[in-house]
Every structure is written in structure tokens, then in C-alpha cells.
Amino acid sequence: MSERNHKIIFIGSFIIVTALAILAVYSSKMHKEETFTLNLSASELDKRTDSKYLIDINLLDENAPEYKNLSNNDKEALKHLVKAAYILENIQLNLDNRDNIAFKNFLIKESNKGNKNAQKTLILFNAQRGMNAIDRESHHINLAKNHDDLLGKGFYPADLSEKEFHLILTKMIKNGEVDMVKKILNQRSIVERNGDKLIATDYIDKFKEEFNQIANELEAAAQVSSDDNFNEYLNLQAKALRTANPMLDAYADKKWATLQNTPLEFTITRENYSDGLTKTILSNPELANLLKEVSITPIMKDSLGCRVGIVNQKATENLLKIKQYLPKLASLMPFHEKYQQNIKAQGEVKQTMVDVDLVAMTGDCGAYRGGITIAENLPNDDKLSLTIGGGRRNVYHRQVRQMFTPEKTKKKIDAILDSSLHKYYNTEASHWFTAGHENMHSLGPNSGCENLGKYQSIIEENKADMGSLAFIDVLVKEGMYDENQRNQIIVTSVLNNFLKAKPTMAQAHRVRSIMQIHYLKKEGAIAMNKEDKIYIDRDKAVLAAQKMLKDIIKIQISKDINKAEKFVNDNFVWDEMCEKIAIKLKSVDS
């Protein structure tokens, strides 16, 4: 599971490889030339490409000291890994929207002609990693006219409606085409029409040439990289990219999750937040019952991303301090005796953690869609590696969390936080809280949550947040944090839930923020003072988090989508407090 930062961010330039050249090669092979009409006005483009909207993250280049300190072999390996990352970017553009690459080619051509609007639209396209996105104020940003965001993204035919999708699946099951339905509803297939039916193709087979090119680069990197364990992982990952066999991914994931002391970082991320069409299936009682009868659990489709970086060993040492406490937290999880956890109360802790200086973030990993990934705990529970004894790995993105400026932070807390709590707001505390959040993904039920359908991700992200807050006093008692750090984590994490606009239900990370505000407010942990600023009762916030965590775990072990729906609807409440703070947050950035 990933944690996304509540900022819109533009990814800075890369020097190690000419990314646009790589993308252009694959774009020309995969799509014919098409004509589009730009959707945003000149004034809107000026606003959205201004530095207030797009903030540079300084990704490492060849002049960075971290790069210069690498061995020559690792420098050479890094070049191959970045090339692989940008080839994968093109695959993800197709998975996001089947017109993405044609539109990008159109923008490049128009930009070369001197079309200023096309040039600025291309900047947004590269930041969004696609034609469509939702910004931090929950506006739908569609860069081309008549090309709205699709519920099924590029995973499904663009003209496939929810109603027709359900009807086709129902008919196919009744006709005995269960094997194909199972392929259609797994996380790694591309679905197309086949007459009045649907047919699914594994994405490894669909993009065979591109995945083979990525595999070539990984194998080339493994020939020169200085770390044997890392090289073994790269070769396993390369093998998995050549053959459509999920178990090969499992072997690669299992090895990846053991990596702790490697100089370099390379990850192909696979997460399923964006597939809105598969999410709808379990809300159809007839279809849900049919699927249950044939033992098919629909799993949302994976978007693909890629992260390349240099592991920061000193910062990683600080992250690893929490590892010794994870078995104790596992033993304290609500109703822990009723389910299996990825981390157990006794035995080996199969969890590694690294803090990474980023060289490249591509595809889903590098896209801003109202935010950008600041950390990830992978593989997720739907991945096979967890069934063959594999563990999980947390990777934290140093430059992303370091984007906050002291000036903006001061404006924010001056505008919305009770003055008595200013001393407790600390951007570094966001990182401490995120570390708790990511580790919480390894605690709690490790199977069955997919039965919560479109509410699965909202509930899981909610669990990770509330667990991070609920166990803060345990970690203080154990010596992980002191009392002042405790207060900083509570105040900073709770205040960061407030948003500039009511999110859509598709924004799991943001919906959970509003749910937490409502829940903590009901429990007396949050209130507005006479100046319409937020006061946070730290002790009540911890108690409220403990209570909400219990409610969440009950829902997860129930595997009941109706209970999940009620819990989300009861707590996803955008009230007057949220609106007043949203107005203030907008004014800070105006």
C-alpha cells in the first residue's frame, strides 16, 4: 500500500538518461498519429503550470554527491535501471488510458510547432502521467476535449459501461465460461471485446516487446551491480517480465522484500487504486452471488510504476529502529487471535525498510493525482509472494517529503491551528507518522479484505492511519519516541487530514482523512476555537484512534461489504468545520 502526499508536484528533470527519447521510440511503434482538441484554456494552463501548482522535486542527477559516491559498477547499473523505468512508463500510460500515448505524441508535435498551449499541456501531462487526473481541490483535470476519465481506465474497453460489464460477466458465468471470467477479474489482465463477450490477456503478453526490453536492461544492470543479493532480485524480476506467470513475480517479490543493505533501489510497483470498474462488481448482489458460487473473488487491476534510487544508509538506520517493536504491536492489534498477520507476535519479522534518494519515479509511482507517493509498503495482500513465505518491504521517498518549505508551513499553521499547538507542528513528524502507517499495513488481517470491494482501499488506509496513532503511547513507553515527539506526531498527523476540498469516493487516501476528522470530532478529540482554528486534544485523539481501529478491524474480519459501506458513509462527512478550514487552506496558497 502506498501513502500519498497531499500536494500537487511536478517531477524534475533527469540527467542520467534522456527519457523523452526512450518514450518516443516506443510511442511511435505502438500508436498511429491522431488529432486532439486541447481542453484547458490559456489562463487555466498558466495557472496550473505556475510554481504554486507544480513544485519541483530535486531528483538525483550525475552531479549529486550520492551518485558520485557510488562505485563505477553501480553507476553503470543505475543507467540501465533508469532506462527500464522509462520503458515501463509507456506501458503504464496505456494501462491508464489507451489514448494517452497518441495524445502525448500530438502534444509533442504541436509543441515543436511553437503551440504555447500544447507546451503547457505537455507539462501537465508529464506531471499527471496521463490525460486525466483529479487535483488537490477534487477538480477533474481532462487535458483533451471529449476524453473524460474512464471508470475502467485502459484496463477495459473505453465504451464498456458498468451495466454492460455486469451483464456480460453474468452471461459468461451462466454459460460456463468461468476460466475466462477469472482471467478478466484478476489484477494483471487487459480486457477487450470479443463479439458480445469479453476476453482477457495478461499484461506480460499484451506488452511483450516492452517487457522484454525492460528485462534486458535489468539483466544488464545485474551484470555490473556490486551487490549479489540485488543482482539475484534483478534477474528474478527480469525472468518474471518475460513469461506471463504470476508465480515468477512471487519469487521476485519474495527476494525483493529481503533487500536491506543494497546500494541501489529498483522496484516495479503494482497497486490497484485506480481501477473503478472492477470495484463495482461486489455491489451487484446477483453477480456477487454467482462469483461466490464459482469461487472467484474479483481483484482490482494493478497500475504499474517504477522507482529507481540510491539507498541512504544513515536515514535507513533511523527507520529500522521501529522494527524491534513490530511483534509487540502485532500482539496488541484488536482481535488479533481471529486472523493471520504478515508480522507475527513471535518469530522472525519479515519486514525490511529503506530510505531512498530518488533518481527516477515513473508510471503510477511518479504520477501526481492530487498527490504523489511518499512511501510504500509492498507487496500488497493480493500478491502471491505472501503465500510462499515472503515478507514485505517499506520504501520511503526522501525528496518527496522534503518538499515542504518553512514559509508555507508557517502560513498553514497560522491560518488553521490553535496557537497553543504551534510548537507541536513538525514536518519531520509527518515522516515518523508515515513510518507507523506503512508498518501498520503489515498488521491486521492479511486476507479476505478484497471482499470489501470498492471500500477495501479506503478501509485499509484508514486502518494504517489509526494504527499509527493508536500505538503512539506504546512506542513512547518502549523508548521509540519521547513525550514531545508524541505530541508532534499527534498534532501534525491530525492536522494534515484537513483538505482544500471534499474528495471523491475514488480518492481512497483522501476519503479516509475526512472520515478520521469526523470520527475524532465525535470523540471530542478535535474542535474549533473562537478564531475558527483547530484545537486537538492529544489524549482524546489517541483514545479515538484506538476505538476507530477496533471498528475497522471488525469490518475487515467480517468480510462484509455492506458493513464497510455503512462505516464509510457514516463517517465520510464533509461538515462546516471542513469547509471553513478548506477556505483558509485555499487562501494560504492563493
PEPE-V176984 format. One line per field, one symbol per residue. phi: phi as a letter, one per 40 degrees, with the letter a starting at -180 (. if undefined). psi: psi as a letter, one per 40 degrees, with the letter a starting at -180 (. if undefined). burial: 1 if it has 9 or more other C-alpha atoms within 8 Angstrom, else 0. A space follows every 10 residues. Layout:
# PEPE-V176984
phi = ???
psi = ???
burial = ???
This chain:
# PEPE-V176984
phi = .bbbccbcbb cccbbcaccc ccccdccccb accbbbbccc cccccdccbc cccbbcbccc bcccdccccc cccccccccc ccdcccccdc ccdcccaccd cccccccccc cccgcccccc ccdcdcccgi cbabccbgcc bbcbcgbccb dcfccbdccc cdccdccccd cccccgcccc ccccbccbbb bbcbgcbbbb bcccccbdcc ccccddcccc cccbdcbccc cccdcccccc ccbcadcccc cccccdcccb bccbbaaccb bbccccccdc cccbdccccc cccbfbbcbc cccbbabbab ccccccdccc ccdcccdccc cccdfdccac bcbbcbgccc abaabbccba bbgccbccbg iacbaabbcc ccccdccbgc bbabbbbccc cccccdcccc cccccbbdcc bdcccacccc ccccccdccc ccbgdbagcc ccfccdcccc ccdccccdcc ccccccccgc bccccdcccc ccccccccbc accccccdcc dcccdcdccc cdcgcbabcc cfbcbbcccc cccccccccc cccdccccfb cccccccccc bcbcbccdcc cdcccccccc
psi = iihhifihih hiihddigdd ddddddddde hihihihidi iddddddeei eddhhhhgii aeehddddei iddddddddd dddddddddd ddddddheed dddddddddd ddeehddddd ddddddddfi diihaeefhh hhehifgihi deaediideh iddddddddd ddddeefddd ddddfiefih hiigbeaiii hiddddfddd dddddddddd ddddiehddd dddddddddd edhghddddd ddddddeehd fidihhhhih ifdeheddde deehdddddd dddefhhhhi ihihihhhah hhddddddde dedeeddddd eehhfdeeii idhidiahhg hihihhhhdi hiaddehhge iiheiihiii deiddeefei aihhhihddd eeehiddddd dddddehhde edeehhdddd dddddddddd deiaheieee eebeeddddd dddddddddd eddddddeed iidddddddd dddddedhie ihiieegddd dddddddddd ddeedhihae efihhhhddd dddddddddd ddddddedfh dddddddddd eghhaddddd dddddddde.
burial = 1111100111 1001000010 0111011000 0000000101 0000110110 0011101011 1000001101 0011111111 1111111111 1111111101 1111111101 1000101111 1111101111 1111111100 1111100010 0111111001 0000110111 0110001101 1111111011 1110000111 1111101101 1111111111 1101100001 1111111111 1111000111 1111111110 0111110011 1110111111 1101001101 1100001111 1111111111 1110110011 0010111011 1010110011 1111100011 1111111111 1111111111 1111111110 0011110001 1111111111 1000000110 1111111100 1101110011 1111111111 1111110111 1111111111 1111111111 1100110001 1000111111 1111101111 1010000111 1111111111 1011111110 0111111101 1111110111 0111111011 1001100100 1111000111 1111110100
